[in-house]
């Protein structure tokens, strides 16, 4: 570990997972993103001198891992559809000669008869399944081809399998172990909490303005913005670019060329912000993402954990902001129903009379409701996420979420405010959220004038509050089920039995709003990782890193991650002996990169 990666100590559960690999014992390892799970399958073959095969779902993910390993001097290769015949032959010859310690492949290639014959002849008997949650139909990124990997146990009677993932509930873990037919597996489950992440849930009002405000706290830093629809990514990316940010959109509907260029530009630090659907992310190994924004509600807490987990993978502080509106729930429910209906339609066309998957549909709704409760709740975000994955959270407060930072507070007269909102709905039946809010804040709109709604007793009752604040409160009432909205493309608000209980004073209501502290959030995160760091030198070393990466045709984070650059800008090593003690500097990079970085540090210090 010291030789290749420059690390002096194991992270939690790494030593046990590596031990399972050395002993060729089946294992299921769940470590949070940034927990160092890749080392758990990289070290055993390097120690034993054998060749292991790693099953990985995406070409970009394989390529990044191989590039990073080779920069460290580690003998690794990959086989994928983006390679030409000569490249494939070179990898095959390397395997026959025993040159590789790791060989990365996609599940489709692994299960091809020719490949299985080939690795069998090479004596391969140890396999690692990365992103193993893809195996489970109860997980958040199910891929049917992963379900066939148990063939390895049939084909190789003495095969050892180790499955790795960053997020998995008890149910998903059981499904992974069963589908892979793991034999007496060692199960290692790390802490799901990511203490370096700050979580915020903010009522959505003006998406473009709110996203821009958050990104300006991270000027020049890497950020990902997730949207629900493809057209949303294009509109928002254009707005951010017009505001002067290096931003681009990404979604599955793009042509392969532009989509690949966006991904490469982000990896190469030529883009700071990617606005994307969930199609973007798994293949991105950039470790210095300082901000992840959800412009709409994710479909499940598993999705949220996975997507926010792309921030701060280097262990340094990062921010995760969810812009939440209760309307997201209705929109996502429609998408679930449409997807289930389309799947049933395709089966019918193929002669399969299997009806609509009501159980699967209800499971999707259940996951969505849990995500809704997280977004609308007032509990510590770190605690809520830990407990969802079945782990206790022992601290009284995290100090790293909007709730524990006192950035949200209860409305002092929540029940009275709720009565005013419900009264406006009662007096203006058949209208949606926008018009009801217009009435409450006393807006002078054409619709208000045409319907004489300025004459209503509820007109202007909440004119002392902002429009976005009142809109957020209406959605809170919807979340608490004291107000309903009709289905369909043009939903309108309507009262229910709980509404009348509130208006009669028989049912109390709690509403929350952002505090003044929230609007004055720090412009950048000054964590302990910056202590003693010369920020100007850090920026200069980032420039050097980018120059070296461009010359070598690899992403900058393959050279060194931000944690290493901060350590260098803190230590200012002037010799190779000093440089060897910096975080994340292995023997290969010490000899290869040490001299050029030392020269830059000396030049900087001589200014």
Order of alpha helices (4+ residues) and beta strands (2+ residues): alpha-alpha-beta-alpha-beta-alpha-beta-alpha-beta-alpha-alpha-beta-alpha-beta-alpha-beta-beta-alpha-beta-alpha-beta-alpha-beta-beta-alpha-beta-alpha-alpha-alpha-beta-alpha-alpha-alpha-alpha-beta-beta-alpha-beta-alpha-alpha-alpha-alpha-alpha-alpha
